[in-house]
Amino acid sequence: MRQIEMMGLYKRVVEYETEDHSLEWVLQLFADLVATGLAWQLQGRYGREAKAMIDEGIITVQGDVNWDYYEENYAL
């Protein structure tokens, strides 16, 4: 991943910590963290949350959001 893309991802992590976001936004953030491996390098809670999302089936181990699962279980 290019440095500029990594900086954007780190910025999104800061936004996650300081602002409210939709579930879709959070899912995409964690999917990107898994895809880049950052989920396992940041504070432990990021890895635990990512693993919980993977175990639930809403994010794949490759770092993709399972939008079908989302639609079935979370969409209104």
N, CA, C, O and CB atoms as a CASP TS submission, in Angstrom:
PFRMAT TS
TARGET T0000
AUTHOR 0000-0000-0000
METHOD Language model
MODEL 1
PARENT N/A
ATOM      1  N   MET     1       0.856  -1.173   0.000  1.00  0.00           N
ATOM      2  CA  MET     1       0.000   0.000   0.000  1.00  0.00           C
ATOM      3  C   MET     1       0.900   1.234   0.000  1.00  0.00           C
ATOM      4  O   MET     1       1.894   1.294   0.724  1.00  0.00           O
ATOM      5  CB  MET     1      -0.973   0.000   1.231  1.00  0.00           C
ATOM      6  N   ARG     2       0.550   2.172  -0.789  1.00  0.00           N
ATOM      7  CA  ARG     2       1.346   3.394  -0.886  1.00  0.00           C
ATOM      8  C   ARG     2       1.215   4.221   0.387  1.00  0.00           C
ATOM      9  O   ARG     2       0.219   4.142   1.105  1.00  0.00           O
ATOM     10  CB  ARG     2       0.917   4.224  -2.106  1.00  0.00           C
ATOM     11  N   GLN     3       2.249   5.016   0.643  1.00  0.00           N
ATOM     12  CA  GLN     3       2.283   5.827   1.864  1.00  0.00           C
ATOM     13  C   GLN     3       1.091   6.775   1.955  1.00  0.00           C
ATOM     14  O   GLN     3       0.522   6.951   3.033  1.00  0.00           O
ATOM     15  CB  GLN     3       3.579   6.626   1.924  1.00  0.00           C
ATOM     16  N   ILE     4       0.712   7.380   0.848  1.00  0.00           N
ATOM     17  CA  ILE     4      -0.414   8.322   0.872  1.00  0.00           C
ATOM     18  C   ILE     4      -1.712   7.605   1.246  1.00  0.00           C
ATOM     19  O   ILE     4      -2.551   8.168   1.948  1.00  0.00           O
ATOM     20  CB  ILE     4      -0.567   9.017  -0.500  1.00  0.00           C
ATOM     21  N   GLU     5      -1.879   6.364   0.779  1.00  0.00           N
ATOM     22  CA  GLU     5      -3.062   5.591   1.125  1.00  0.00           C
ATOM     23  C   GLU     5      -3.049   5.219   2.607  1.00  0.00           C
ATOM     24  O   GLU     5      -4.090   5.231   3.263  1.00  0.00           O
ATOM     25  CB  GLU     5      -3.149   4.328   0.259  1.00  0.00           C
ATOM     26  N   MET     6      -1.871   4.890   3.128  1.00  0.00           N
ATOM     27  CA  MET     6      -1.748   4.559   4.540  1.00  0.00           C
ATOM     28  C   MET     6      -2.094   5.773   5.405  1.00  0.00           C
ATOM     29  O   MET     6      -2.768   5.640   6.427  1.00  0.00           O
ATOM     30  CB  MET     6      -0.324   4.062   4.855  1.00  0.00           C
ATOM     31  N   MET     7      -1.634   6.948   4.993  1.00  0.00           N
ATOM     32  CA  MET     7      -1.941   8.159   5.748  1.00  0.00           C
ATOM     33  C   MET     7      -3.451   8.399   5.771  1.00  0.00           C
ATOM     34  O   MET     7      -4.005   8.802   6.794  1.00  0.00           O
ATOM     35  CB  MET     7      -1.208   9.378   5.141  1.00  0.00           C
ATOM     36  N   GLY     8      -4.109   8.152   4.647  1.00  0.00           N
ATOM     37  CA  GLY     8      -5.561   8.299   4.600  1.00  0.00           C
ATOM     38  C   GLY     8      -6.253   7.321   5.535  1.00  0.00           C
ATOM     39  O   GLY     8      -7.250   7.664   6.171  1.00  0.00           O
ATOM     40  N   LEU     9      -5.731   6.112   5.620  1.00  0.00           N
ATOM     41  CA  LEU     9      -6.307   5.112   6.509  1.00  0.00           C
ATOM     42  C   LEU     9      -6.103   5.504   7.967  1.00  0.00           C
ATOM     43  O   LEU     9      -7.016   5.364   8.781  1.00  0.00           O
ATOM     44  CB  LEU     9      -5.691   3.739   6.239  1.00  0.00           C
ATOM     45  N   TYR    10      -4.912   5.992   8.300  1.00  0.00           N
ATOM     46  CA  TYR    10      -4.667   6.462   9.664  1.00  0.00           C
ATOM     47  C   TYR    10      -5.592   7.633  10.007  1.00  0.00           C
ATOM     48  O   TYR    10      -6.081   7.732  11.133  1.00  0.00           O
ATOM     49  CB  TYR    10      -3.190   6.880   9.834  1.00  0.00           C
ATOM     50  N   LYS    11      -5.828   8.508   9.047  1.00  0.00           N
ATOM     51  CA  LYS    11      -6.732   9.638   9.267  1.00  0.00           C
ATOM     52  C   LYS    11      -8.140   9.132   9.562  1.00  0.00           C
ATOM     53  O   LYS    11      -8.829   9.671  10.428  1.00  0.00           O
ATOM     54  CB  LYS    11      -6.744  10.577   8.038  1.00  0.00           C
ATOM     55  N   ARG    12      -8.563   8.101   8.844  1.00  0.00           N
ATOM     56  CA  ARG    12      -9.885   7.516   9.089  1.00  0.00           C
ATOM     57  C   ARG    12      -9.975   6.901  10.480  1.00  0.00           C
ATOM     58  O   ARG    12     -11.032   6.949  11.110  1.00  0.00           O
ATOM     59  CB  ARG    12     -10.202   6.459   8.033  1.00  0.00           C
ATOM     60  N   VAL    13      -8.865   6.315  10.971  1.00  0.00           N
ATOM     61  CA  VAL    13      -8.847   5.757  12.327  1.00  0.00           C
ATOM     62  C   VAL    13      -9.050   6.878  13.340  1.00  0.00           C
ATOM     63  O   VAL    13      -9.808   6.720  14.297  1.00  0.00           O
ATOM     64  CB  VAL    13      -7.510   5.005  12.603  1.00  0.00           C
ATOM     65  N   VAL    14      -8.383   8.000  13.137  1.00  0.00           N
ATOM     66  CA  VAL    14      -8.558   9.146  14.032  1.00  0.00           C
ATOM     67  C   VAL    14     -10.002   9.627  13.968  1.00  0.00           C
ATOM     68  O   VAL    14     -10.595   9.933  15.003  1.00  0.00           O
ATOM     69  CB  VAL    14      -7.584  10.297  13.659  1.00  0.00           C
ATOM     70  N   GLU    15     -10.572   9.697  12.780  1.00  0.00           N
ATOM     71  CA  GLU    15     -11.980  10.091  12.638  1.00  0.00           C
ATOM     72  C   GLU    15     -12.888   9.122  13.384  1.00  0.00           C
ATOM     73  O   GLU    15     -13.850   9.543  14.027  1.00  0.00           O
ATOM     74  CB  GLU    15     -12.381  10.151  11.149  1.00  0.00           C
ATOM     75  N   TYR    16     -12.592   7.837  13.305  1.00  0.00           N
ATOM     76  CA  TYR    16     -13.373   6.816  14.006  1.00  0.00           C
ATOM     77  C   TYR    16     -13.363   7.078  15.510  1.00  0.00           C
ATOM     78  O   TYR    16     -14.374   6.900  16.188  1.00  0.00           O
ATOM     79  CB  TYR    16     -12.819   5.406  13.705  1.00  0.00           C
ATOM     80  N   GLU    17     -12.211   7.503  16.020  1.00  0.00           N
ATOM     81  CA  GLU    17     -12.062   7.759  17.446  1.00  0.00           C
ATOM     82  C   GLU    17     -12.764   9.035  17.892  1.00  0.00           C
ATOM     83  O   GLU    17     -13.155   9.147  19.054  1.00  0.00           O
ATOM     84  CB  GLU    17     -10.603   7.837  17.799  1.00  0.00           C
ATOM     85  N   THR    18     -12.931   9.990  16.997  1.00  0.00           N
ATOM     86  CA  THR    18     -13.386  11.308  17.416  1.00  0.00           C
ATOM     87  C   THR    18     -14.760  11.716  16.891  1.00  0.00           C
ATOM     88  O   THR    18     -15.307  12.726  17.334  1.00  0.00           O
ATOM     89  CB  THR    18     -12.400  12.311  16.990  1.00  0.00           C
ATOM     90  N   GLU    19     -15.324  10.959  15.966  1.00  0.00           N
ATOM     91  CA  GLU    19     -16.596  11.351  15.363  1.00  0.00           C
ATOM     92  C   GLU    19     -17.538  10.159  15.285  1.00  0.00           C
ATOM     93  O   GLU    19     -17.103   9.009  15.352  1.00  0.00           O
ATOM     94  CB  GLU    19     -16.372  11.946  13.964  1.00  0.00           C
ATOM     95  N   ASP    20     -18.819  10.436  15.143  1.00  0.00           N
ATOM     96  CA  ASP    20     -19.810   9.382  14.921  1.00  0.00           C
ATOM     97  C   ASP    20     -19.905   9.098  13.430  1.00  0.00           C
ATOM     98  O   ASP    20     -19.825  10.003  12.600  1.00  0.00           O
ATOM     99  CB  ASP    20     -21.200   9.785  15.495  1.00  0.00           C
ATOM    100  N   HIS    21     -20.079   7.824  13.110  1.00  0.00           N
ATOM    101  CA  HIS    21     -20.191   7.420  11.709  1.00  0.00           C
ATOM    102  C   HIS    21     -21.249   6.337  11.562  1.00  0.00           C
ATOM    103  O   HIS    21     -21.634   5.683  12.531  1.00  0.00           O
ATOM    104  CB  HIS    21     -18.833   6.920  11.171  1.00  0.00           C
ATOM    105  N   SER    22     -21.703   6.168  10.345  1.00  0.00           N
ATOM    106  CA  SER    22     -22.683   5.119  10.060  1.00  0.00           C
ATOM    107  C   SER    22     -22.022   3.747  10.198  1.00  0.00           C
ATOM    108  O   SER    22     -20.798   3.620  10.146  1.00  0.00           O
ATOM    109  CB  SER    22     -23.286   5.295   8.635  1.00  0.00           C
ATOM    110  N   LEU    23     -22.847   2.746  10.372  1.00  0.00           N
ATOM    111  CA  LEU    23     -22.337   1.386  10.455  1.00  0.00           C
ATOM    112  C   LEU    23     -21.607   1.010   9.171  1.00  0.00           C
ATOM    113  O   LEU    23     -20.581   0.332   9.220  1.00  0.00           O
ATOM    114  CB  LEU    23     -23.479   0.400  10.729  1.00  0.00           C
ATOM    115  N   GLU    24     -22.122   1.440   8.031  1.00  0.00           N
ATOM    116  CA  GLU    24     -21.470   1.140   6.754  1.00  0.00           C
ATOM    117  C   GLU    24     -20.056   1.706   6.719  1.00  0.00           C
ATOM    118  O   GLU    24     -19.132   1.040   6.252  1.00  0.00           O
ATOM    119  CB  GLU    24     -22.292   1.703   5.585  1.00  0.00           C
ATOM    120  N   TRP    25     -19.883   2.932   7.211  1.00  0.00           N
ATOM    121  CA  TRP    25     -18.564   3.576   7.245  1.00  0.00           C
ATOM    122  C   TRP    25     -17.614   2.777   8.136  1.00  0.00           C
ATOM    123  O   TRP    25     -16.466   2.527   7.769  1.00  0.00           O
ATOM    124  CB  TRP    25     -18.678   5.039   7.753  1.00  0.00           C
ATOM    125  N   VAL    26     -18.107   2.381   9.309  1.00  0.00           N
ATOM    126  CA  VAL    26     -17.280   1.615  10.255  1.00  0.00           C
ATOM    127  C   VAL    26     -16.896   0.262   9.668  1.00  0.00           C
ATOM    128  O   VAL    26     -15.748  -0.163   9.791  1.00  0.00           O
ATOM    129  CB  VAL    26     -18.026   1.415  11.591  1.00  0.00           C
ATOM    130  N   LEU    27     -17.836  -0.409   9.038  1.00  0.00           N
ATOM    131  CA  LEU    27     -17.541  -1.708   8.423  1.00  0.00           C
ATOM    132  C   LEU    27     -16.465  -1.573   7.353  1.00  0.00           C
ATOM    133  O   LEU    27     -15.551  -2.395   7.281  1.00  0.00           O
ATOM    134  CB  LEU    27     -18.813  -2.319   7.815  1.00  0.00           C
ATOM    135  N   GLN    28     -16.569  -0.545   6.526  1.00  0.00           N
ATOM    136  CA  GLN    28     -15.572  -0.357   5.476  1.00  0.00           C
ATOM    137  C   GLN    28     -14.208  -0.033   6.075  1.00  0.00           C
ATOM    138  O   GLN    28     -13.186  -0.501   5.574  1.00  0.00           O
ATOM    139  CB  GLN    28     -16.006   0.757   4.516  1.00  0.00           C
ATOM    140  N   LEU    29     -14.181   0.763   7.143  1.00  0.00           N
ATOM    141  CA  LEU    29     -12.918   1.056   7.809  1.00  0.00           C
ATOM    142  C   LEU    29     -12.267  -0.224   8.318  1.00  0.00           C
ATOM    143  O   LEU    29     -11.086  -0.460   8.065  1.00  0.00           O
ATOM    144  CB  LEU    29     -13.136   2.037   8.966  1.00  0.00           C
ATOM    145  N   PHE    30     -13.023  -1.052   9.032  1.00  0.00           N
ATOM    146  CA  PHE    30     -12.443  -2.276   9.573  1.00  0.00           C
ATOM    147  C   PHE    30     -12.065  -3.259   8.474  1.00  0.00           C
ATOM    148  O   PHE    30     -11.075  -3.978   8.603  1.00  0.00           O
ATOM    149  CB  PHE    30     -13.413  -2.930  10.538  1.00  0.00           C
ATOM    150  N   ALA    31     -12.834  -3.297   7.403  1.00  0.00           N
ATOM    151  CA  ALA    31     -12.454  -4.142   6.269  1.00  0.00           C
ATOM    152  C   ALA    31     -11.118  -3.677   5.696  1.00  0.00           C
ATOM    153  O   ALA    31     -10.265  -4.502   5.369  1.00  0.00           O
ATOM    154  CB  ALA    31     -13.550  -4.116   5.174  1.00  0.00           C
ATOM    155  N   ASP    32     -10.933  -2.377   5.574  1.00  0.00           N
ATOM    156  CA  ASP    32      -9.669  -1.843   5.057  1.00  0.00           C
ATOM    157  C   ASP    32      -8.523  -2.102   6.029  1.00  0.00           C
ATOM    158  O   ASP    32      -7.400  -2.375   5.606  1.00  0.00           O
ATOM    159  CB  ASP    32      -9.794  -0.339   4.785  1.00  0.00           C
ATOM    160  N   LEU    33      -8.799  -2.019   7.321  1.00  0.00           N
ATOM    161  CA  LEU    33      -7.768  -2.325   8.308  1.00  0.00           C
ATOM    162  C   LEU    33      -7.344  -3.790   8.224  1.00  0.00           C
ATOM    163  O   LEU    33      -6.160  -4.105   8.340  1.00  0.00           O
ATOM    164  CB  LEU    33      -8.269  -2.001   9.720  1.00  0.00           C
ATOM    165  N   VAL    34      -8.297  -4.670   8.023  1.00  0.00           N
ATOM    166  CA  VAL    34      -7.976  -6.098   7.865  1.00  0.00           C
ATOM    167  C   VAL    34      -7.198  -6.313   6.574  1.00  0.00           C
ATOM    168  O   VAL    34      -6.190  -7.019   6.570  1.00  0.00           O
ATOM    169  CB  VAL    34      -9.270  -6.963   7.865  1.00  0.00           C
ATOM    170  N   ALA    35      -7.651  -5.717   5.486  1.00  0.00           N
ATOM    171  CA  ALA    35      -7.009  -5.910   4.179  1.00  0.00           C
ATOM    172  C   ALA    35      -5.544  -5.464   4.192  1.00  0.00           C
ATOM    173  O   ALA    35      -4.699  -6.075   3.539  1.00  0.00           O
ATOM    174  CB  ALA    35      -7.775  -5.141   3.098  1.00  0.00           C
ATOM    175  N   THR    36      -5.253  -4.404   4.933  1.00  0.00           N
ATOM    176  CA  THR    36      -3.883  -3.882   4.981  1.00  0.00           C
ATOM    177  C   THR    36      -3.048  -4.500   6.089  1.00  0.00           C
ATOM    178  O   THR    36      -1.831  -4.319   6.127  1.00  0.00           O
ATOM    179  CB  THR    36      -3.911  -2.389   5.157  1.00  0.00           C
ATOM    180  N   GLY    37      -3.689  -5.223   6.983  1.00  0.00           N
ATOM    181  CA  GLY    37      -2.988  -5.796   8.120  1.00  0.00           C
ATOM    182  C   GLY    37      -2.889  -4.861   9.320  1.00  0.00           C
ATOM    183  O   GLY    37      -2.400  -5.257  10.378  1.00  0.00           O
ATOM    184  N   LEU    38      -3.347  -3.628   9.161  1.00  0.00           N
ATOM    185  CA  LEU    38      -3.271  -2.665  10.267  1.00  0.00           C
ATOM    186  C   LEU    38      -4.148  -3.050  11.450  1.00  0.00           C
ATOM    187  O   LEU    38      -3.862  -2.656  12.581  1.00  0.00           O
ATOM    188  CB  LEU    38      -3.665  -1.292   9.781  1.00  0.00           C
ATOM    189  N   ALA    39      -5.193  -3.800  11.213  1.00  0.00           N
ATOM    190  CA  ALA    39      -6.063  -4.207  12.317  1.00  0.00           C
ATOM    191  C   ALA    39      -5.269  -4.950  13.382  1.00  0.00           C
ATOM    192  O   ALA    39      -5.610  -4.898  14.564  1.00  0.00           O
ATOM    193  CB  ALA    39      -7.211  -5.086  11.802  1.00  0.00           C
ATOM    194  N   TRP    40      -4.219  -5.637  12.968  1.00  0.00           N
ATOM    195  CA  TRP    40      -3.433  -6.462  13.886  1.00  0.00           C
ATOM    196  C   TRP    40      -2.228  -5.702  14.450  1.00  0.00           C
ATOM    197  O   TRP    40      -1.523  -6.216  15.318  1.00  0.00           O
ATOM    198  CB  TRP    40      -2.961  -7.727  13.176  1.00  0.00           C
ATOM    199  N   GLN    41      -1.992  -4.486  13.960  1.00  0.00           N
ATOM    200  CA  GLN    41      -0.851  -3.694  14.404  1.00  0.00           C
ATOM    201  C   GLN    41      -1.247  -2.535  15.316  1.00  0.00           C
ATOM    202  O   GLN    41      -0.412  -2.032  16.068  1.00  0.00           O
ATOM    203  CB  GLN    41      -0.108  -3.161  13.210  1.00  0.00           C
ATOM    204  N   LEU    42      -2.493  -2.111  15.261  1.00  0.00           N
ATOM    205  CA  LEU    42      -2.966  -1.017  16.106  1.00  0.00           C
ATOM    206  C   LEU    42      -3.270  -1.551  17.500  1.00  0.00           C
ATOM    207  O   LEU    42      -3.022  -2.720  17.793  1.00  0.00           O
ATOM    208  CB  LEU    42      -4.221  -0.343  15.491  1.00  0.00           C
ATOM    209  N   GLN    43      -3.806  -0.689  18.356  1.00  0.00           N
ATOM    210  CA  GLN    43      -4.199  -1.108  19.698  1.00  0.00           C
ATOM    211  C   GLN    43      -5.018  -2.394  19.623  1.00  0.00           C
ATOM    212  O   GLN    43      -5.707  -2.651  18.636  1.00  0.00           O
ATOM    213  CB  GLN    43      -5.005   0.007  20.405  1.00  0.00           C
ATOM    214  N   GLY    44      -4.932  -3.182  20.664  1.00  0.00           N
ATOM    215  CA  GLY    44      -5.587  -4.485  20.694  1.00  0.00           C
ATOM    216  C   GLY    44      -7.066  -4.475  20.410  1.00  0.00           C
ATOM    217  O   GLY    44      -7.603  -5.434  19.856  1.00  0.00           O
ATOM    218  N   ARG    45      -7.740  -3.388  20.789  1.00  0.00           N
ATOM    219  CA  ARG    45      -9.189  -3.374  20.579  1.00  0.00           C
ATOM    220  C   ARG    45      -9.560  -3.388  19.108  1.00  0.00           C
ATOM    221  O   ARG    45     -10.624  -3.891  18.747  1.00  0.00           O
ATOM    222  CB  ARG    45      -9.798  -2.161  21.239  1.00  0.00           C
ATOM    223  N   TYR    46      -8.690  -2.836  18.237  1.00  0.00           N
ATOM    224  CA  TYR    46      -8.962  -2.875  16.800  1.00  0.00           C
ATOM    225  C   TYR    46      -8.919  -4.310  16.292  1.00  0.00           C
ATOM    226  O   TYR    46      -9.787  -4.731  15.527  1.00  0.00           O
ATOM    227  CB  TYR    46      -7.950  -2.005  16.030  1.00  0.00           C
ATOM    228  N   GLY    47      -7.922  -5.047  16.712  1.00  0.00           N
ATOM    229  CA  GLY    47      -7.820  -6.442  16.312  1.00  0.00           C
ATOM    230  C   GLY    47      -8.967  -7.271  16.847  1.00  0.00           C
ATOM    231  O   GLY    47      -9.510  -8.125  16.146  1.00  0.00           O
ATOM    232  N   ARG    48      -9.337  -7.015  18.096  1.00  0.00           N
ATOM    233  CA  ARG    48     -10.455  -7.767  18.678  1.00  0.00           C
ATOM    234  C   ARG    48     -11.763  -7.458  17.954  1.00  0.00           C
ATOM    235  O   ARG    48     -12.555  -8.359  17.679  1.00  0.00           O
ATOM    236  CB  ARG    48     -10.595  -7.446  20.176  1.00  0.00           C
ATOM    237  N   GLU    49     -11.984  -6.184  17.648  1.00  0.00           N
ATOM    238  CA  GLU    49     -13.210  -5.810  16.926  1.00  0.00           C
ATOM    239  C   GLU    49     -13.206  -6.405  15.514  1.00  0.00           C
ATOM    240  O   GLU    49     -14.223  -6.917  15.046  1.00  0.00           O
ATOM    241  CB  GLU    49     -13.351  -4.266  16.855  1.00  0.00           C
ATOM    242  N   ALA    50     -12.065  -6.334  14.847  1.00  0.00           N
ATOM    243  CA  ALA    50     -11.971  -6.910  13.494  1.00  0.00           C
ATOM    244  C   ALA    50     -12.223  -8.411  13.538  1.00  0.00           C
ATOM    245  O   ALA    50     -12.938  -8.945  12.689  1.00  0.00           O
ATOM    246  CB  ALA    50     -10.583  -6.623  12.869  1.00  0.00           C
ATOM    247  N   LYS    51     -11.641  -9.096  14.522  1.00  0.00           N
ATOM    248  CA  LYS    51     -11.841 -10.546  14.633  1.00  0.00           C
ATOM    249  C   LYS    51     -13.305 -10.872  14.902  1.00  0.00           C
ATOM    250  O   LYS    51     -13.839 -11.838  14.357  1.00  0.00           O
ATOM    251  CB  LYS    51     -10.957 -11.129  15.749  1.00  0.00           C
ATOM    252  N   ALA    52     -13.957 -10.066  15.745  1.00  0.00           N
ATOM    253  CA  ALA    52     -15.378 -10.293  16.013  1.00  0.00           C
ATOM    254  C   ALA    52     -16.200 -10.133  14.739  1.00  0.00           C
ATOM    255  O   ALA    52     -17.130 -10.902  14.497  1.00  0.00           O
ATOM    256  CB  ALA    52     -15.885  -9.324  17.095  1.00  0.00           C
ATOM    257  N   MET    53     -15.860  -9.137  13.926  1.00  0.00           N
ATOM    258  CA  MET    53     -16.575  -8.930  12.661  1.00  0.00           C
ATOM    259  C   MET    53     -16.318 -10.080  11.697  1.00  0.00           C
ATOM    260  O   MET    53     -17.223 -10.500  10.975  1.00  0.00           O
ATOM    261  CB  MET    53     -16.156  -7.601  12.016  1.00  0.00           C
ATOM    262  N   ILE    54     -15.098 -10.588  11.681  1.00  0.00           N
ATOM    263  CA  ILE    54     -14.771 -11.739  10.830  1.00  0.00           C
ATOM    264  C   ILE    54     -15.529 -12.964  11.320  1.00  0.00           C
ATOM    265  O   ILE    54     -16.139 -13.678  10.525  1.00  0.00           O
ATOM    266  CB  ILE    54     -13.240 -12.013  10.822  1.00  0.00           C
ATOM    267  N   ASP    55     -15.492 -13.211  12.639  1.00  0.00           N
ATOM    268  CA  ASP    55     -16.185 -14.373  13.205  1.00  0.00           C
ATOM    269  C   ASP    55     -17.685 -14.312  12.941  1.00  0.00           C
ATOM    270  O   ASP    55     -18.325 -15.344  12.737  1.00  0.00           O
ATOM    271  CB  ASP    55     -15.927 -14.465  14.709  1.00  0.00           C
ATOM    272  N   GLU    56     -18.243 -13.109  12.946  1.00  0.00           N
ATOM    273  CA  GLU    56     -19.670 -12.945  12.674  1.00  0.00           C
ATOM    274  C   GLU    56     -19.991 -13.164  11.200  1.00  0.00           C
ATOM    275  O   GLU    56     -21.120 -13.512  10.853  1.00  0.00           O
ATOM    276  CB  GLU    56     -20.132 -11.559  13.102  1.00  0.00           C
ATOM    277  N   GLY    57     -18.998 -12.961  10.333  1.00  0.00           N
ATOM    278  CA  GLY    57     -19.209 -13.154   8.904  1.00  0.00           C
ATOM    279  C   GLY    57     -19.505 -11.878   8.152  1.00  0.00           C
ATOM    280  O   GLY    57     -19.817 -11.922   6.962  1.00  0.00           O
ATOM    281  N   ILE    58     -19.415 -10.741   8.817  1.00  0.00           N
ATOM    282  CA  ILE    58     -19.726  -9.475   8.140  1.00  0.00           C
ATOM    283  C   ILE    58     -18.520  -8.920   7.397  1.00  0.00           C
ATOM    284  O   ILE    58     -18.671  -8.113   6.480  1.00  0.00           O
ATOM    285  CB  ILE    58     -20.226  -8.446   9.147  1.00  0.00           C
ATOM    286  N   ILE    59     -17.325  -9.348   7.789  1.00  0.00           N
ATOM    287  CA  ILE    59     -16.087  -9.010   7.078  1.00  0.00           C
ATOM    288  C   ILE    59     -15.344 -10.310   6.801  1.00  0.00           C
ATOM    289  O   ILE    59     -15.327 -11.211   7.640  1.00  0.00           O
ATOM    290  CB  ILE    59     -15.193  -8.006   7.909  1.00  0.00           C
ATOM    291  N   THR    60     -14.737 -10.407   5.636  1.00  0.00           N
ATOM    292  CA  THR    60     -13.959 -11.599   5.304  1.00  0.00           C
ATOM    293  C   THR    60     -12.526 -11.452   5.799  1.00  0.00           C
ATOM    294  O   THR    60     -12.085 -10.347   6.112  1.00  0.00           O
ATOM    295  CB  THR    60     -13.977 -11.854   3.786  1.00  0.00           C
ATOM    296  N   VAL    61     -11.806 -12.557   5.868  1.00  0.00           N
ATOM    297  CA  VAL    61     -10.404 -12.510   6.295  1.00  0.00           C
ATOM    298  C   VAL    61      -9.537 -11.773   5.282  1.00  0.00           C
ATOM    299  O   VAL    61      -8.429 -11.351   5.612  1.00  0.00           O
ATOM    300  CB  VAL    61      -9.865 -13.925   6.507  1.00  0.00           C
ATOM    301  N   GLN    62     -10.024 -11.612   4.054  1.00  0.00           N
ATOM    302  CA  GLN    62      -9.301 -10.856   3.042  1.00  0.00           C
ATOM    303  C   GLN    62      -9.533  -9.351   3.172  1.00  0.00           C
ATOM    304  O   GLN    62      -8.826  -8.556   2.552  1.00  0.00           O
ATOM    305  CB  GLN    62      -9.710 -11.322   1.660  1.00  0.00           C
ATOM    306  N   GLY    63     -10.519  -8.963   3.974  1.00  0.00           N
ATOM    307  CA  GLY    63     -10.796  -7.551   4.170  1.00  0.00           C
ATOM    308  C   GLY    63     -11.872  -7.001   3.266  1.00  0.00           C
ATOM    309  O   GLY    63     -11.788  -5.856   2.820  1.00  0.00           O
ATOM    310  N   ASP    64     -12.875  -7.798   2.992  1.00  0.00           N
ATOM    311  CA  ASP    64     -14.027  -7.346   2.212  1.00  0.00           C
ATOM    312  C   ASP    64     -15.260  -7.348   3.109  1.00  0.00           C
ATOM    313  O   ASP    64     -15.410  -8.217   3.968  1.00  0.00           O
ATOM    314  CB  ASP    64     -14.250  -8.250   0.958  1.00  0.00           C
ATOM    315  N   VAL    65     -16.129  -6.382   2.908  1.00  0.00           N
ATOM    316  CA  VAL    65     -17.399  -6.374   3.636  1.00  0.00           C
ATOM    317  C   VAL    65     -18.350  -7.332   2.933  1.00  0.00           C
ATOM    318  O   VAL    65     -18.479  -7.303   1.709  1.00  0.00           O
ATOM    319  CB  VAL    65     -18.010  -4.928   3.715  1.00  0.00           C
ATOM    320  N   ASN    66     -19.004  -8.169   3.700  1.00  0.00           N
ATOM    321  CA  ASN    66     -20.018  -9.071   3.165  1.00  0.00           C
ATOM    322  C   ASN    66     -21.338  -8.291   3.169  1.00  0.00           C
ATOM    323  O   ASN    66     -22.118  -8.360   4.119  1.00  0.00           O
ATOM    324  CB  ASN    66     -20.122 -10.420   4.013  1.00  0.00           C
ATOM    325  N   TRP    67     -21.564  -7.552   2.087  1.00  0.00           N
ATOM    326  CA  TRP    67     -22.735  -6.685   2.023  1.00  0.00           C
ATOM    327  C   TRP    67     -24.031  -7.468   2.011  1.00  0.00           C
ATOM    328  O   TRP    67     -25.054  -6.955   2.464  1.00  0.00           O
ATOM    329  CB  TRP    67     -22.664  -5.809   0.804  1.00  0.00           C
ATOM    330  N   ASP    68     -24.026  -8.699   1.507  1.00  0.00           N
ATOM    331  CA  ASP    68     -25.231  -9.532   1.549  1.00  0.00           C
ATOM    332  C   ASP    68     -25.616  -9.827   3.000  1.00  0.00           C
ATOM    333  O   ASP    68     -26.786  -9.737   3.373  1.00  0.00           O
ATOM    334  CB  ASP    68     -25.009 -10.856   0.768  1.00  0.00           C
ATOM    335  N   TYR    69     -24.617 -10.179   3.812  1.00  0.00           N
ATOM    336  CA  TYR    69     -24.856 -10.428   5.239  1.00  0.00           C
ATOM    337  C   TYR    69     -25.378  -9.157   5.898  1.00  0.00           C
ATOM    338  O   TYR    69     -26.316  -9.202   6.694  1.00  0.00           O
ATOM    339  CB  TYR    69     -23.556 -10.914   5.946  1.00  0.00           C
ATOM    340  N   TYR    70     -24.771  -8.036   5.565  1.00  0.00           N
ATOM    341  CA  TYR    70     -25.205  -6.757   6.117  1.00  0.00           C
ATOM    342  C   TYR    70     -26.671  -6.507   5.782  1.00  0.00           C
ATOM    343  O   TYR    70     -27.460  -6.162   6.661  1.00  0.00           O
ATOM    344  CB  TYR    70     -24.330  -5.609   5.582  1.00  0.00           C
ATOM    345  N   GLU    71     -27.036  -6.679   4.516  1.00  0.00           N
ATOM    346  CA  GLU    71     -28.417  -6.437   4.082  1.00  0.00           C
ATOM    347  C   GLU    71     -29.393  -7.340   4.825  1.00  0.00           C
ATOM    348  O   GLU    71     -30.485  -6.906   5.192  1.00  0.00           O
ATOM    349  CB  GLU    71     -28.550  -6.655   2.570  1.00  0.00           C
ATOM    350  N   GLU    72     -29.003  -8.596   5.047  1.00  0.00           N
ATOM    351  CA  GLU    72     -29.891  -9.548   5.711  1.00  0.00           C
ATOM    352  C   GLU    72     -30.042  -9.260   7.192  1.00  0.00           C
ATOM    353  O   GLU    72     -31.099  -9.528   7.764  1.00  0.00           O
ATOM    354  CB  GLU    72     -29.380 -10.953   5.520  1.00  0.00           C
ATOM    355  N   ASN    73     -29.011  -8.719   7.826  1.00  0.00           N
ATOM    356  CA  ASN    73     -29.008  -8.619   9.278  1.00  0.00           C
ATOM    357  C   ASN    73     -29.035  -7.206   9.859  1.00  0.00           C
ATOM    358  O   ASN    73     -29.403  -7.027  11.020  1.00  0.00           O
ATOM    359  CB  ASN    73     -27.829  -9.302   9.783  1.00  0.00           C
ATOM    360  N   TYR    74     -28.654  -6.209   9.073  1.00  0.00           N
ATOM    361  CA  TYR    74     -28.546  -4.863   9.627  1.00  0.00           C
ATOM    362  C   TYR    74     -29.348  -3.800   8.886  1.00  0.00           C
ATOM    363  O   TYR    74     -29.795  -2.830   9.499  1.00  0.00           O
ATOM    364  CB  TYR    74     -27.126  -4.462   9.647  1.00  0.00           C
ATOM    365  N   ALA    75     -29.533  -3.960   7.613  1.00  0.00           N
ATOM    366  CA  ALA    75     -30.225  -2.927   6.829  1.00  0.00           C
ATOM    367  C   ALA    75     -31.689  -2.838   7.245  1.00  0.00           C
ATOM    368  O   ALA    75     -32.330  -3.842   7.557  1.00  0.00           O
ATOM    369  CB  ALA    75     -30.117  -3.223   5.313  1.00  0.00           C
ATOM    370  N   LEU    76     -32.183  -1.641   7.240  1.00  0.00           N
ATOM    371  CA  LEU    76     -33.594  -1.433   7.611  1.00  0.00           C
ATOM    372  C   LEU    76     -34.488  -1.635   6.423  1.00  0.00           C
ATOM    373  O   LEU    76     -35.707  -1.503   6.539  1.00  0.00           O
ATOM    374  CB  LEU    76     -33.811  -0.035   8.190  1.00  0.00           C
TER
END
